[in-house]
């Protein structure tokens, strides 16, 4: 009989304790702060004030409008390209799929910054057109936010829909055609319903990410406030005072994202489709002219999404004189960044590496509990672990400030508050990566080790963990990438010497020091793209799921 209080029971208890301290308590304190009156009693006056004051309340509508437009634009752009990648024989398809992943790991605020370089008031394209007598609107405002986020997030839809189309059994469509259905009817009655969960899943990821994004609206919005930016403004304005309004805005942000998740879950659960893949549909090879046009469209869309990164890299080598960049090759921007803020760069790498290591260690253990030791307790643990995935970084930042700025636990102003925030926010990535690889490993391998007298813990360490290693490494790299590009929680929690490279980029853009911002952004992009390309090489098609 298994010892009831074995090592895995202890791991379960430790995981619940960490989630309680770093997630449940901060969120509970955040909610309580929004409900606490000046006299210490329960009140809803902060919510009434937030909703009654148009400057605050309209940010909710702005957030839904921007996120809705970004999601719609992403669907319009991504679904046709996904169909081309899955069903049409176009050259360089493998390269396109690899390139399509890159915008997802490039921070949205870098994309927003690059569009300012191109279409800002003194942008290259704006200046060029003004020289020939043409005037165009600047990129600032809602349309700039939508542009930056669409080109950054559309790969969520593209990759998920392309994967669903490739997994679609050809016999389903052949059966419909055999019954007399025309191709368009087959498409609408078979292909679309079967791929709809992937379409909705990709759309949900785009909507939630756009809804919670702080960096792009803050940099390119120029007065167009959304919920994450108004929460930041309220927090900054109330430093040293009552953070009730900031807590109220953060709580509303959580309620909105939770409602979105519930609606998506309801929509997907209404219709479920399952199949066993026998024969995926072979790619169609159209006539040369049509093939050339379709290939050009696919390359155009994916190439356009890479423009922000290319613009940032190129301009980082321009000569910088204040806010003006001259197209003369220079390494001055890199010298300035490496000389002035080396500590911020080091902070980013150290904090990201340590938090990723903690995520991988605990995430792997939790994944084992969830997959191999199923119970009501581990199911509850799995649900709790996934909560940070739906919580915007802005909320995590405010919640940690509210929870850990007074005894018994005081973390504000220390590196620990950043480290723990990164750890709890990115833990779901490691858990999901570990769970995915565990589902592919036959439990009998570990059972055989135990039957030979090896303890369960040693069997896990020597057998199961080694078999999980490719998934653990890949999930760890992706966790690290998401951590080092974090800005929405960092902007609340950093203090003095514990600034990070993302904060440096934000401050440099805000002060119109575009040369240093470009150099710092390039350092960040290189640090991000190299490990992502490694993941893509290691995992192949599974990289889509991992991202």
Buried (B, 14 or more C-beta within 10 A) or exposed (E): EEEEEEEBBEBBEEBBEBBEBBBEBBBBBBBBBBBBEEEEEEBEEBBEBBBEEEEBBBBBEBBBBBBBBBBBBBBEBBBBBBBBBBBBBBEEBEEBBBBBBBBBBBBBBBBBBBBBBBBBEBBBBBEEBBEEEEEEEBBBBBBBBBBBBBBBBBBBBBBBBBBBBBBBBEBBBBEBBEEEBEEEEBBEEBBEEBBBBBBBBBBBBBBBBBBBBBBBBBBBBBEBBBBBBBBBBBBEEBEEEEBBBBBBBBBBBBEBBEEBBEEBEEBBEEEEEEEEEEEBBEBEEBEEEEBEEBBEBBBEBBEEBBBBBEBBBBBBBBBBEEEEBEEEEBEBBBEBBBEEBEEBBEBBBEBBBBBBBBBBEBBBBBBBBBBBBEEEBBEEBBEBBEBBBBBBBBBBBBBBBBBBBEEEEEBBEBBBBBBBBBBBBBBBBBBBBBBBBBEEBEEEEBEEBBEEEBEBEEBBEEBBBEBBEBBBBBBBBBBBBBBBBBBBBBBBBBEEEBBBBBBBBBBBBEEEBBBBBBBBBBBBBEBBBEBBBBBBEBBEEBBBEBB
